[in-house]
Amino acid sequence: MELIVNENAKTLIRELESTHGAILFYQSFGCCDGSVALCYAKKDFQLGNNDVCLASTDGIELWTHHSQVQLYKDKIFHLSIEIGNGNEYSLEYGCGMHFVFL
């Protein structure tokens, strides 16, 4: 698995880190929003024993539950941003942009 972060996403990440400290991404598989990239401050998000780091690059980590690893085993994650608010549980909510995996 590989994580590629485009420049627009890196800019938003740096902005969030300046306010919240180090961040991580969690590839959700919830019922409400389906599978989305959720961004959390590392200090506020408790990883569990069943969570696995899928990929990391330049200090940016992508985690998910171990039950999802087989679904992503050959995936290249391209992290980008889109205009508009995304999931209200994600750190970037309210800034007019949201993270997406392409």
PyMOL commands that place a pseudoatom at each C-alpha (Angstrom):
pseudoatom trace, name=CA, resn=MET, resi=1, chain=A, elem=C, hetatm=0, pos=[0.000, 0.000, 0.000]
pseudoatom trace, name=CA, resn=GLU, resi=2, chain=A, elem=C, hetatm=0, pos=[1.174, 3.471, -0.800]
pseudoatom trace, name=CA, resn=LEU, resi=3, chain=A, elem=C, hetatm=0, pos=[0.080, 6.969, 0.210]
pseudoatom trace, name=CA, resn=ILE, resi=4, chain=A, elem=C, hetatm=0, pos=[0.573, 9.891, -2.179]
pseudoatom trace, name=CA, resn=VAL, resi=5, chain=A, elem=C, hetatm=0, pos=[-0.396, 13.355, -0.949]
pseudoatom trace, name=CA, resn=ASN, resi=6, chain=A, elem=C, hetatm=0, pos=[-0.903, 16.150, -3.476]
pseudoatom trace, name=CA, resn=GLU, resi=7, chain=A, elem=C, hetatm=0, pos=[0.248, 19.726, -2.825]
pseudoatom trace, name=CA, resn=ASN, resi=8, chain=A, elem=C, hetatm=0, pos=[-3.230, 21.079, -2.036]
pseudoatom trace, name=CA, resn=ALA, resi=9, chain=A, elem=C, hetatm=0, pos=[-3.733, 18.403, 0.616]
pseudoatom trace, name=CA, resn=LYS, resi=10, chain=A, elem=C, hetatm=0, pos=[-0.248, 19.092, 2.029]
pseudoatom trace, name=CA, resn=THR, resi=11, chain=A, elem=C, hetatm=0, pos=[-1.118, 22.779, 2.374]
pseudoatom trace, name=CA, resn=LEU, resi=12, chain=A, elem=C, hetatm=0, pos=[-4.307, 22.001, 4.299]
pseudoatom trace, name=CA, resn=ILE, resi=13, chain=A, elem=C, hetatm=0, pos=[-2.453, 19.463, 6.442]
pseudoatom trace, name=CA, resn=ARG, resi=14, chain=A, elem=C, hetatm=0, pos=[0.165, 22.077, 7.383]
pseudoatom trace, name=CA, resn=GLU, resi=15, chain=A, elem=C, hetatm=0, pos=[-2.606, 24.532, 8.313]
pseudoatom trace, name=CA, resn=LEU, resi=16, chain=A, elem=C, hetatm=0, pos=[-4.325, 21.954, 10.504]
pseudoatom trace, name=CA, resn=GLU, resi=17, chain=A, elem=C, hetatm=0, pos=[-1.055, 20.901, 12.128]
pseudoatom trace, name=CA, resn=SER, resi=18, chain=A, elem=C, hetatm=0, pos=[-0.237, 24.521, 12.989]
pseudoatom trace, name=CA, resn=THR, resi=19, chain=A, elem=C, hetatm=0, pos=[-3.438, 24.628, 15.031]
pseudoatom trace, name=CA, resn=HIS, resi=20, chain=A, elem=C, hetatm=0, pos=[-3.871, 21.043, 16.244]
pseudoatom trace, name=CA, resn=GLY, resi=21, chain=A, elem=C, hetatm=0, pos=[-0.395, 19.500, 16.238]
pseudoatom trace, name=CA, resn=ALA, resi=22, chain=A, elem=C, hetatm=0, pos=[0.357, 16.201, 14.516]
pseudoatom trace, name=CA, resn=ILE, resi=23, chain=A, elem=C, hetatm=0, pos=[-2.551, 14.602, 12.667]
pseudoatom trace, name=CA, resn=LEU, resi=24, chain=A, elem=C, hetatm=0, pos=[-3.460, 11.189, 11.300]
pseudoatom trace, name=CA, resn=PHE, resi=25, chain=A, elem=C, hetatm=0, pos=[-5.996, 9.885, 8.823]
pseudoatom trace, name=CA, resn=TYR, resi=26, chain=A, elem=C, hetatm=0, pos=[-8.373, 7.051, 9.484]
pseudoatom trace, name=CA, resn=GLN, resi=27, chain=A, elem=C, hetatm=0, pos=[-10.026, 5.275, 6.561]
pseudoatom trace, name=CA, resn=SER, resi=28, chain=A, elem=C, hetatm=0, pos=[-13.504, 4.809, 7.945]
pseudoatom trace, name=CA, resn=PHE, resi=29, chain=A, elem=C, hetatm=0, pos=[-15.936, 2.131, 6.935]
pseudoatom trace, name=CA, resn=GLY, resi=30, chain=A, elem=C, hetatm=0, pos=[-18.928, 3.443, 8.837]
pseudoatom trace, name=CA, resn=CYS, resi=31, chain=A, elem=C, hetatm=0, pos=[-22.565, 3.299, 7.966]
pseudoatom trace, name=CA, resn=CYS, resi=32, chain=A, elem=C, hetatm=0, pos=[-23.338, 7.011, 7.724]
pseudoatom trace, name=CA, resn=ASP, resi=33, chain=A, elem=C, hetatm=0, pos=[-20.817, 8.373, 5.238]
pseudoatom trace, name=CA, resn=GLY, resi=34, chain=A, elem=C, hetatm=0, pos=[-19.549, 5.111, 3.850]
pseudoatom trace, name=CA, resn=SER, resi=35, chain=A, elem=C, hetatm=0, pos=[-15.808, 4.938, 3.423]
pseudoatom trace, name=CA, resn=VAL, resi=36, chain=A, elem=C, hetatm=0, pos=[-14.222, 8.363, 3.882]
pseudoatom trace, name=CA, resn=ALA, resi=37, chain=A, elem=C, hetatm=0, pos=[-10.884, 9.839, 4.869]
pseudoatom trace, name=CA, resn=LEU, resi=38, chain=A, elem=C, hetatm=0, pos=[-11.255, 11.176, 8.396]
pseudoatom trace, name=CA, resn=CYS, resi=39, chain=A, elem=C, hetatm=0, pos=[-8.600, 13.518, 9.770]
pseudoatom trace, name=CA, resn=TYR, resi=40, chain=A, elem=C, hetatm=0, pos=[-7.872, 13.637, 13.506]
pseudoatom trace, name=CA, resn=ALA, resi=41, chain=A, elem=C, hetatm=0, pos=[-5.372, 15.266, 15.825]
pseudoatom trace, name=CA, resn=LYS, resi=42, chain=A, elem=C, hetatm=0, pos=[-3.111, 12.436, 17.026]
pseudoatom trace, name=CA, resn=LYS, resi=43, chain=A, elem=C, hetatm=0, pos=[-3.448, 13.618, 20.607]
pseudoatom trace, name=CA, resn=ASP, resi=44, chain=A, elem=C, hetatm=0, pos=[-7.251, 13.297, 20.426]
pseudoatom trace, name=CA, resn=PHE, resi=45, chain=A, elem=C, hetatm=0, pos=[-7.651, 9.996, 18.584]
pseudoatom trace, name=CA, resn=GLN, resi=46, chain=A, elem=C, hetatm=0, pos=[-7.181, 6.734, 20.445]
pseudoatom trace, name=CA, resn=LEU, resi=47, chain=A, elem=C, hetatm=0, pos=[-5.964, 3.974, 18.140]
pseudoatom trace, name=CA, resn=GLY, resi=48, chain=A, elem=C, hetatm=0, pos=[-6.974, 0.509, 19.251]
pseudoatom trace, name=CA, resn=ASN, resi=49, chain=A, elem=C, hetatm=0, pos=[-5.252, -2.873, 19.187]
pseudoatom trace, name=CA, resn=ASN, resi=50, chain=A, elem=C, hetatm=0, pos=[-7.223, -3.721, 16.039]
pseudoatom trace, name=CA, resn=ASP, resi=51, chain=A, elem=C, hetatm=0, pos=[-6.091, -0.663, 14.084]
pseudoatom trace, name=CA, resn=VAL, resi=52, chain=A, elem=C, hetatm=0, pos=[-3.401, -1.000, 11.414]
pseudoatom trace, name=CA, resn=CYS, resi=53, chain=A, elem=C, hetatm=0, pos=[-1.300, 1.641, 9.688]
pseudoatom trace, name=CA, resn=LEU, resi=54, chain=A, elem=C, hetatm=0, pos=[-1.979, 1.107, 5.969]
pseudoatom trace, name=CA, resn=ALA, resi=55, chain=A, elem=C, hetatm=0, pos=[0.585, 3.590, 4.690]
pseudoatom trace, name=CA, resn=SER, resi=56, chain=A, elem=C, hetatm=0, pos=[2.585, 6.637, 5.656]
pseudoatom trace, name=CA, resn=THR, resi=57, chain=A, elem=C, hetatm=0, pos=[4.607, 9.314, 3.924]
pseudoatom trace, name=CA, resn=ASP, resi=58, chain=A, elem=C, hetatm=0, pos=[6.340, 12.437, 5.216]
pseudoatom trace, name=CA, resn=GLY, resi=59, chain=A, elem=C, hetatm=0, pos=[4.919, 11.876, 8.697]
pseudoatom trace, name=CA, resn=ILE, resi=60, chain=A, elem=C, hetatm=0, pos=[1.350, 11.516, 7.417]
pseudoatom trace, name=CA, resn=GLU, resi=61, chain=A, elem=C, hetatm=0, pos=[-0.199, 8.219, 8.519]
pseudoatom trace, name=CA, resn=LEU, resi=62, chain=A, elem=C, hetatm=0, pos=[-3.266, 6.408, 7.208]
pseudoatom trace, name=CA, resn=TRP, resi=63, chain=A, elem=C, hetatm=0, pos=[-4.907, 3.917, 9.570]
pseudoatom trace, name=CA, resn=THR, resi=64, chain=A, elem=C, hetatm=0, pos=[-7.876, 1.564, 9.400]
pseudoatom trace, name=CA, resn=HIS, resi=65, chain=A, elem=C, hetatm=0, pos=[-9.390, -1.369, 11.270]
pseudoatom trace, name=CA, resn=HIS, resi=66, chain=A, elem=C, hetatm=0, pos=[-7.610, -4.681, 10.656]
pseudoatom trace, name=CA, resn=SER, resi=67, chain=A, elem=C, hetatm=0, pos=[-10.774, -6.150, 9.106]
pseudoatom trace, name=CA, resn=GLN, resi=68, chain=A, elem=C, hetatm=0, pos=[-10.372, -3.731, 6.182]
pseudoatom trace, name=CA, resn=VAL, resi=69, chain=A, elem=C, hetatm=0, pos=[-6.716, -4.420, 5.350]
pseudoatom trace, name=CA, resn=GLN, resi=70, chain=A, elem=C, hetatm=0, pos=[-7.430, -7.107, 2.739]
pseudoatom trace, name=CA, resn=LEU, resi=71, chain=A, elem=C, hetatm=0, pos=[-9.678, -4.683, 0.840]
pseudoatom trace, name=CA, resn=TYR, resi=72, chain=A, elem=C, hetatm=0, pos=[-6.821, -2.216, 0.501]
pseudoatom trace, name=CA, resn=LYS, resi=73, chain=A, elem=C, hetatm=0, pos=[-3.808, -4.531, 0.159]
pseudoatom trace, name=CA, resn=ASP, resi=74, chain=A, elem=C, hetatm=0, pos=[-2.973, -3.494, -3.432]
pseudoatom trace, name=CA, resn=LYS, resi=75, chain=A, elem=C, hetatm=0, pos=[-4.248, 0.080, -3.231]
pseudoatom trace, name=CA, resn=ILE, resi=76, chain=A, elem=C, hetatm=0, pos=[-2.415, 3.319, -3.852]
pseudoatom trace, name=CA, resn=PHE, resi=77, chain=A, elem=C, hetatm=0, pos=[-4.090, 6.071, -1.840]
pseudoatom trace, name=CA, resn=HIS, resi=78, chain=A, elem=C, hetatm=0, pos=[-3.997, 9.501, -3.503]
pseudoatom trace, name=CA, resn=LEU, resi=79, chain=A, elem=C, hetatm=0, pos=[-4.955, 12.074, -0.872]
pseudoatom trace, name=CA, resn=SER, resi=80, chain=A, elem=C, hetatm=0, pos=[-6.432, 15.271, -2.258]
pseudoatom trace, name=CA, resn=ILE, resi=81, chain=A, elem=C, hetatm=0, pos=[-8.998, 17.887, -1.278]
pseudoatom trace, name=CA, resn=GLU, resi=82, chain=A, elem=C, hetatm=0, pos=[-12.324, 18.964, -2.712]
pseudoatom trace, name=CA, resn=ILE, resi=83, chain=A, elem=C, hetatm=0, pos=[-14.361, 22.116, -2.203]
pseudoatom trace, name=CA, resn=GLY, resi=84, chain=A, elem=C, hetatm=0, pos=[-17.165, 21.893, 0.352]
pseudoatom trace, name=CA, resn=ASN, resi=85, chain=A, elem=C, hetatm=0, pos=[-17.497, 20.610, 3.872]
pseudoatom trace, name=CA, resn=GLY, resi=86, chain=A, elem=C, hetatm=0, pos=[-17.092, 16.891, 4.381]
pseudoatom trace, name=CA, resn=ASN, resi=87, chain=A, elem=C, hetatm=0, pos=[-17.703, 14.770, 7.436]
pseudoatom trace, name=CA, resn=GLU, resi=88, chain=A, elem=C, hetatm=0, pos=[-18.385, 16.791, 10.570]
pseudoatom trace, name=CA, resn=TYR, resi=89, chain=A, elem=C, hetatm=0, pos=[-16.182, 14.431, 12.614]
pseudoatom trace, name=CA, resn=SER, resi=90, chain=A, elem=C, hetatm=0, pos=[-13.110, 15.201, 10.517]
pseudoatom trace, name=CA, resn=LEU, resi=91, chain=A, elem=C, hetatm=0, pos=[-10.712, 17.926, 11.662]
pseudoatom trace, name=CA, resn=GLU, resi=92, chain=A, elem=C, hetatm=0, pos=[-11.029, 20.031, 8.507]
pseudoatom trace, name=CA, resn=TYR, resi=93, chain=A, elem=C, hetatm=0, pos=[-14.813, 20.322, 8.834]
pseudoatom trace, name=CA, resn=GLY, resi=94, chain=A, elem=C, hetatm=0, pos=[-15.991, 23.913, 8.499]
pseudoatom trace, name=CA, resn=CYS, resi=95, chain=A, elem=C, hetatm=0, pos=[-13.019, 25.204, 6.480]
pseudoatom trace, name=CA, resn=GLY, resi=96, chain=A, elem=C, hetatm=0, pos=[-14.829, 24.847, 3.151]
pseudoatom trace, name=CA, resn=MET, resi=97, chain=A, elem=C, hetatm=0, pos=[-12.680, 21.917, 1.957]
pseudoatom trace, name=CA, resn=HIS, resi=98, chain=A, elem=C, hetatm=0, pos=[-12.511, 18.227, 2.740]
pseudoatom trace, name=CA, resn=PHE, resi=99, chain=A, elem=C, hetatm=0, pos=[-10.022, 15.425, 2.227]
pseudoatom trace, name=CA, resn=VAL, resi=100, chain=A, elem=C, hetatm=0, pos=[-10.718, 12.692, -0.310]
pseudoatom trace, name=CA, resn=PHE, resi=101, chain=A, elem=C, hetatm=0, pos=[-8.899, 9.642, -1.584]
pseudoatom trace, name=CA, resn=LEU, resi=102, chain=A, elem=C, hetatm=0, pos=[-8.847, 9.450, -5.368]
for i in range(1, 102): cmd.bond("trace and resi %d" % i, "trace and resi %d" % (i + 1))
show_as sticks, trace
zoom trace
